[in-house]
Amino acid sequence: MSDCFFPTSVRSYRRWATITPSDSAIFDPLPDAIYCSGQGHLSAVGSDDVTVSFQVLGPTLLPISPKKVTTDSAGTYIALWLI
C-alpha cells in the first residue's frame, strides 16, 4: 500500500480569472475557491460583510467564496468557478 494521499473527490474548475484586488468590485457570481500562487496575504470579504485576512505561506487552494478581495491583499490570486 502506498503512503500517497488521493482525494476521494476531485473538482474540475471550468472558469478562472486573475484577481485584481479592489475595495469596490464584487464577484458575480461568487467564486467557488481561490488559488494562491505563493507567499502573501489575502484580505477577503464574505457575503456577510465580514473581512478576514489569510496568511498564505506557499501555493495553496483556499475553499472560500468571498464577494470581494480588498486592496489590503498582497500576492497573486486566481478566482476559480466550477461552472
Summary of the structure (lengths in Angstrom):
residues: 83
radius of gyration: 13.7
end to end distance: 35.6
largest distance: 50.8
contacts: 196
relative contact order: 0.37
helix: 0%
strand: 37%
